[in-house]
Amino acid sequence: MKALKERILRDGRCFEGGILKVDNFINHQMDARLMMAMAEEFVCRFEGERIDKVITIEASGIAPAIMVGYRLGVPVVFAKKARPSTMQNMLTTEVFSFTKGRKYDICVSGEYLCEGERVLFIDDFLANGNAAKGIVDLVHKAGATLVGMGFLIEKAFQEGGALLRDAGIRTESLAVVESLDNGQIVLRD
């Protein structure tokens, strides 16, 4: 997606350890127009699929997921990183956070992720695929069907994309980062 790629090259910053910082327009301060344009792109890419619900993980995936859900006219549910005492029929799984360097449980209510639903996962980044694997597990536990996964930015130099595609999961990324070596952002054409 041209607008996203241009914005990454203009405003993105890279740090040691393969970290791409886009917090000034995606995951801290958000560019709502760009978010809507990215949602439109996902709607086009998944056109023809029956999607009953959009799912994501808090917190950075919520904004793009809501935009996609709005455009599709379907509810959006997000997996929580803390177990609320009021949640009924809780489905849980463990994920490892690359950014935070620790494991944590994510959970979603079985009231909001149900058997027979066809769900689309939307998130900001695809790196090692840990969050995505957690969502696959939650969808499976619920008896729902994963239609596919959409990511704003994929880091091709990490294994997540290959793992998902090798598992037969439809994976769509709007911008693919080939490298962040030497502080230089290199995107796939």
N, C-alpha and C positions, 0 to 999 in steps of 0.2 A: 504494500500500500504506500504509494508515493508520499502522501502528506505525512504519514507517521515516520517514514524513513528520513525525510528531510528534517523533521523536528528532532529526531534522535541525533542526527549528525550536527545540527545546529546547537541544541541545548543539552544533549546527553553528556555525561562525564564518566570516565572509567577510572577504577581504582584497582589496586593490587588484588589478586585472587579472583579475577574474572568478574568483578562487580561493575555493573552498568547502572549509574545513578540517573534516573529520569523523574525524580521526585518533584521537579518544578512544573511538570505537565501531566503526569500519569498517576503517581501514587502518594502524593502528599498534597500539593496544589494541583488541581486538575483543570485541564482545558476542556470545557464541556462540549464545545463544537467539535473538537477532535474526537472526543469520546463518542459523540453521536455518529460521526463519519465512520469510526471504526465499527460501531454497532451495525450500521448500514452494510458495511463490507461483510461482516459475519452473516447477516441475514441473506445476503446474495450468495455467499459461499455454501450455506446450508439450505438453500432454496430447494423445495421439493421434499424435504424431510419433515415428517410429523414430529413436532417437538411440543411436549406438554408442559415442560418446566425447564428453567435455566438454573444451574447450580454453580456455586463458587465456594471459596473459603475466605473467611474474614482475614484481613481487612482490605487488602489492595485489589482483590478481584470484585468487590462489591459494586463499585461505580460502573465498570464496563458491563458487568452482568445485568445490572438494572437497566442500562440503556438497551441491551440486546433483548431483555425480557419485555421492555416497553414496546420495542419495534415489532416483536413477535406477538405481542398481546397475551403473554403467558406469565404466570407467577415466577418469582425468583426466590430461591432459598439459599442461605449460606451456611456452610458448616462452621460451627463455633469452635474456638480454640480453648474454651473453658467449659466445664460441665455445669450447666445451670441446675440448681436444685429443683426448679419447677418443670423441667423438661420431662415429658411423658414418652414412653416407648422409644427410648434413646438407642440410636445406632452409633457405635464408636469404632474408631480405628486409630492406629498410631502412625504418625508421620515424622520425618526428620526435616528440620528447617535448615537449609544451606546457609541462609542469611544470618540466622540466630545461632547456628551451631549446636542445636539441641533437639531432642525428641519431645513431642507433645501429642496429646490425644486430640482428635477432632471429633465432633459429634453433630448429629442432626436428628431431629425428631422423626420417628416413623410416621407421624401424622402428615409430614410435609414432603417426605420422599417415600412414595408408595409403590407397591407391587403393580406392575403393568405400565407404569409411566415411562415415557420416552424423554430422556433428559439430555441437555447439552451443557457441558462444563465450559465456563469462560473464566480465564484468569489473566493476570498481567504478564507473568513471566513463565517460561518453560526452561528450566535449567537441567537439573538431574532427574526431574520428574517425580519427586517424592510426594508433593501435594496431589499430583494427578493420580498416582498409584493409590493414595488414600481415598480419593473420590471413587476410583474404580471399585475399591473394596466396599465403600458405603453403598454404592449403587447396586452392587451384587447382593449385599446383605438385605437390601430393601426389596429385592426381586424386580427392580426396575431395569430398563434397557438404556445403555449409554449410546446416544446417537453419534456423538463425536466430542472433540475437545477443540476449543479455540483459544489461542494465546495472542496477546498483543505483540509480545517480543519473545522469540526463541533464541537461545544461545546454542548454536549448532556445534560448538566446541565442547559441549557437555552432553552427556549420554541420554537425557530425557526423551528427546524427539525420536531417536533411533529405537529406544525401548518401547515407546508407545506404538510406533508404526510397525515394528516387528511383531507386536502383540495383536496387530490387525485393527488398532483403534484409529479411526479417522482423526487426523490431527492437522489443524489449519493454523498457521502463524502469519500474522500480518507483516511482520518484519523479522528477518533472520540475521542474527549477528554471527558472522564467520569467525571473528577474532577481536580481542581487546588487547592484544599484545602491544607492549611499549606505549601504552596510553593512547593508542590509535583505534578508533571504532571502524571496523570493516564490516559492511553489510553485504548480504547476497543480493544480486540484481533481481 
